[in-house]
């Protein structure tokens, strides 16, 4: 089963962001979890084996440091024990948080982007202008998006290293920031017929869990 193409921008607490982005193992766990479970949930042992770390080391990180990012999708009984299959709470998610001076910080596990937006950029940067324009045309038909970038919007993007022509996630981030300002938990969905980024970067072989 191929994954549907959708991107959702969600806000995470700055402390959660800091505990993740400053720890290499946690970043690798999150990136690998998102990639391996793109087509369906995986077992914890499968995730540990893929990472090349001990099962108990993985469980400690999942339960104590990354608990907000994953959940149990199903359970099976294997030789009298319970085997859990896990997946991201939202496998479509790109997370942002805010710092001083209107700095935006990015966590995009599938794209392996962890850090200041001005430094790591967005996954759309790997797309051609034509591919980006295709998604922008789709967004133009969606009433939840205002593709007009105001002077204040432009100033925020420029502070974070983003220059025109703006790409879909630039616009989605602006929409999410407006939601934060109104005290709403704002999630943006961008459905596409196909995602050039996913086609290029996510290649997963079917394997037994």
C-alpha positions in Angstrom: 0.0 0.0 0.0 1.5 3.3 -1.0 1.2 6.2 1.4 -1.1 9.0 0.6 0.6 12.3 0.1 -0.1 14.9 2.7 1.9 17.3 4.8 0.8 18.7 8.1 2.4 21.5 10.0 2.1 21.1 13.8 3.5 23.1 16.7 5.7 21.5 19.4 6.9 22.8 22.7 10.4 24.4 22.6 11.6 22.1 25.4 10.5 19.0 23.4 12.3 20.4 20.3 15.5 21.1 22.3 15.6 17.6 23.9 15.3 16.1 20.4 17.5 18.2 18.2 20.5 18.2 20.6 20.5 14.4 20.8 21.8 12.5 17.7 20.3 9.1 18.6 16.8 10.5 19.2 17.0 12.2 15.7 18.0 8.9 14.1 15.3 7.0 15.9 12.6 9.4 14.8 13.9 9.6 11.2 14.0 5.8 11.0 10.7 5.2 12.6 9.0 7.6 10.1 10.7 6.1 7.1 10.2 2.4 8.0 6.6 2.8 9.0 5.6 4.8 5.9 3.7 1.8 4.6 2.5 0.5 7.9 3.4 -0.1 11.6 6.7 -1.9 12.5 7.7 -3.9 15.5 10.0 -2.3 18.1 12.5 -5.1 17.6 12.5 -4.4 13.8 13.3 -0.7 14.6 16.1 -1.6 17.0 17.6 -4.0 14.5 17.5 -1.5 11.7 19.2 1.1 14.0 21.8 -1.4 15.2 21.1 -0.6 18.9 19.9 -2.7 21.8 16.2 -3.3 22.3 16.2 -1.9 25.8 18.2 1.2 24.7 15.5 1.9 22.1 12.6 1.3 24.6 14.2 3.8 27.0 14.3 6.5 24.4 10.8 5.8 23.0 9.2 5.8 26.5 11.1 8.6 28.2 12.1 11.0 25.5 10.1 10.4 22.3 6.7 9.3 23.8 4.8 12.1 22.1 5.8 11.1 18.6 4.6 7.5 18.4 1.9 5.1 19.4 1.0 1.4 19.3 -0.9 0.5 16.2 -1.6 -3.1 16.9 -0.4 -6.0 19.1 0.2 -9.7 18.5 0.9 -12.6 20.8 4.1 -14.4 19.8 5.1 -17.4 21.9 3.2 -16.2 24.9 4.5 -12.7 24.8 3.0 -9.5 23.5 4.5 -8.0 20.4 3.8 -4.3 19.7 3.8 -2.7 16.3 4.3 1.1 16.4 4.0 4.0 14.1 4.2 7.8 14.3 1.3 9.6 15.9 1.1 11.5 12.7 3.3 10.2 9.9 2.5 13.3 7.8 3.8 15.7 10.4 6.4 18.4 10.1 6.9 20.1 13.4 7.9 23.7 14.1 8.6 25.7 17.2 9.4 29.4 17.8 12.5 31.0 19.4 13.6 34.5 20.1 13.5 37.1 17.4 10.8 35.2 15.5 13.2 32.4 14.7 11.5 29.2 13.4 12.9 25.8 14.2 12.1 22.7 12.1 11.6 19.0 12.8 10.9 17.1 9.6 11.8 13.4 10.4 11.2 12.0 6.9 13.4 14.7 5.3 16.0 14.4 8.1 15.7 18.1 8.8 16.3 19.1 12.4 17.3 22.6 13.3 16.8 26.3 12.6 14.8 26.9 9.4 17.4 29.4 8.2 20.0 26.6 8.3 18.2 23.4 7.4 15.6 24.7 4.9 12.5 22.7 3.9 11.9 19.5 2.0 10.5 21.5 -0.9 14.0 22.9 -1.6 14.9 19.5 -3.2 12.0 19.9 -5.7 12.3 21.7 -9.0 10.5 24.9 -9.6 8.0 23.1 -11.8 7.3 20.5 -9.1 6.8 23.3 -6.6 4.5 25.2 -8.9 2.3 22.2 -9.3 1.7 22.0 -5.6 1.2 25.7 -5.3 -1.5 25.5 -8.0 -3.2 22.9 -5.9 -3.0 25.0 -2.8 -4.6 27.9 -4.7 -7.8 25.9 -5.0 -7.9 25.3 -1.3 -9.8 28.0 0.7 -7.8 27.4 3.9 -4.6 28.9 2.2 -4.0 32.5 1.4 -1.2 32.5 -1.1 -0.7 36.3 -0.7 2.3 37.0 1.4 2.0 40.2 3.3 5.0 42.5 4.2 5.0 41.1 7.7 4.9 37.5 6.4 7.7 38.3 4.1 9.7 39.8 7.0 9.3 36.6 9.1 10.4 34.4 6.2 13.4 36.6 5.4 14.5 36.5 9.0 14.4 32.7 8.7 16.4 32.6 5.4 13.5 32.1 3.1 13.4 34.0 -0.2 11.0 34.2 -3.1 9.8 32.4 -5.0 8.1 30.8 -2.0 7.4 27.1 -1.9 4.4 25.1 -0.5 5.8 24.5 3.0 6.8 28.2 3.3 3.1 29.1 2.8 2.0 26.2 5.1 4.3 27.5 7.8 2.8 31.0 7.5 -0.7 29.5 7.9 0.4 27.6 11.0 2.0 30.7 12.5 -1.3 32.5 12.1 -3.0 29.7 13.9 -0.6 29.9 16.8 -1.2 33.7 17.1 -4.9 33.0 17.5 -4.3 30.5 20.3 -5.4 27.6 18.0 -3.6 24.3 17.5 -3.3 24.6 13.8 -2.7 21.7 11.4 -2.4 22.3 7.7 -3.0 19.5 5.2 -1.6 19.7 1.6 -3.0 16.8 -0.4 -1.3 16.1 -3.8 -1.8 13.6 -6.5 1.9 12.6 -6.0 4.8 14.0 -4.1 8.1 14.4 -6.0 10.0 14.6 -2.7 8.7 11.3 -1.4 9.3 9.6 -4.8 12.9 10.7 -4.7 13.8 10.2 -1.1 11.8 7.3 0.4 12.5 3.9 -1.0 11.4 1.1 1.4 11.6 -2.6 0.6 8.7 -4.7 1.9 10.0 -6.9 4.7 8.5 -9.2 7.4 8.1 -7.5 10.8 
